[in-house]
């Protein structure tokens, strides 16, 4: 493996770089930053959860996964925007849902979790309201445009022993899990390259909506790749963004984006566009190490191509294909969150990681820290 710092040193260094003094003090006291502390088992009772907003691109899919889950009871949905609410009602997912005001939802007896699925500009303000109310939250991505606001959300939740689960949908992807396992075993050797693409063809509506973000497609799509890259190799030493408006459109959307990340002995190229025909099918994430290469493609229904320098376990040397059972977004994320809320485990992702990811997202989008 590369000469990355130990976990303790990495956490300390990262906190010095991107967190506030209060978070550093928590680490110095030996507390597990960002990890949910046990709050007592609820036994067979379902976890009461409400959804804040329907404006996020993931809102419908998230609610569908929640309603299908045996872990949760969806008590209601908040959406003050009448146009967004009426548009949501065109989907079967929102049928028979109780629509509430924000105040009504926050006062539901026994409410434990809020899923923050507002439009991106409203994510952090809504998240702060919910953590101030003592709730665990699932916060969809990306975590807004203000690193300081995001820090405050995370620290408020941590002080109340609540967790903030980010909505990066590939964290629990079976291809990604296999990659992490192989890397941890040392079977891939020293990683020296990450190459990843996440693109699609954007509708006129989405182009107009995403034009509001200086980072364009890197802000909305590429953030998923950044989350994976930072999770595998830690925060990069340098982030170099390359922005382009490539479409012959009259909007200002940055729709052809590249971010180059560098680590002590590795380089990553993360690409995202809003122009690629059949972009979903070509979404991929590749990690090359001195002893092996893993290619995950496509990302949303993952299949892995693996090549190793020598046989490892039941894997051979030449490229081999590894398929998985059909994979549904969000299901594993929400199941993991249920375990955290019930105090059965701690979060796999710390404040340190989530802040490091958001810092790189902002750098990749040319936004101030």
Secondary structure, 3 states (H helix, E strand, C coil): CCCCCCHHHHHHHHHHHHCCHHHHHHHHCCCCCCCCCCCCCCCCCCEEEEEECCCCCCHHHHHHHHHHCCCEEEEEEECCCHHHHHHHCCCHHHCCCCEECHHHHHCCCCCCEEEECCCHHHHHHHHHHHHHCCCEEEECCCCCCCHHHHHHHHHHHHHCCCCEEECCCCCCCHHHHHHHHHHHHCCCCCEEEEEEECCCECCHHHHHHHCCCCCHHHHHHHHHHHHHHHHHHCCCCEEEEECCCCCCCCCCCCCEEEEEEEECCEEEEEEEECECCCHHHHCEEEEEECCEEEEEECCCCCEEEEEECCCECCECCCCEEEECCCCCCCHHHHHHHHHHHCCCCCCCCCHHHHHHHHHHHHHHCCCCC
